[in-house]
Amino acid sequence: MSCRGAGAAVVLVRHRSRLLPTTTAEST
C-alpha cells in the first residue's frame, strides 16, 4: 500500500506541478 500511495502521490504532485508551477515551490 505504501508503494502505491507513494506512486499516486508522486503522480498527483507531478500533475499539480504541471498545472500549477507555483505549488512546486511550496511543495518542495
C-alpha positions as CSV (number, residue, x, y, z in Angstrom):
1,M,0.0,0.0,0.0
2,S,2.8,2.4,0.8
3,C,4.4,1.9,-2.6
4,R,1.1,2.5,-4.3
5,G,0.4,5.5,-2.1
6,A,3.8,7.0,-2.8
7,G,3.4,6.4,-6.6
8,A,-0.1,8.0,-6.6
9,A,1.2,11.0,-4.5
10,V,4.1,11.5,-6.9
11,V,1.8,11.4,-9.9
12,L,-0.6,13.8,-8.3
13,V,2.2,16.2,-7.4
14,R,3.6,16.0,-10.9
15,H,0.2,16.7,-12.4
16,R,-0.4,19.6,-10.0
17,S,3.1,21.0,-10.6
18,R,2.4,20.8,-14.3
19,L,-0.9,22.7,-14.0
20,L,0.3,25.0,-11.2
21,P,4.1,25.5,-11.2
22,T,3.7,27.7,-8.2
23,T,2.7,24.8,-6.0
24,T,6.0,23.1,-6.8
25,A,8.0,25.7,-4.9
26,E,5.6,25.4,-1.9
27,S,5.6,21.6,-2.1
28,T,9.5,21.5,-2.1
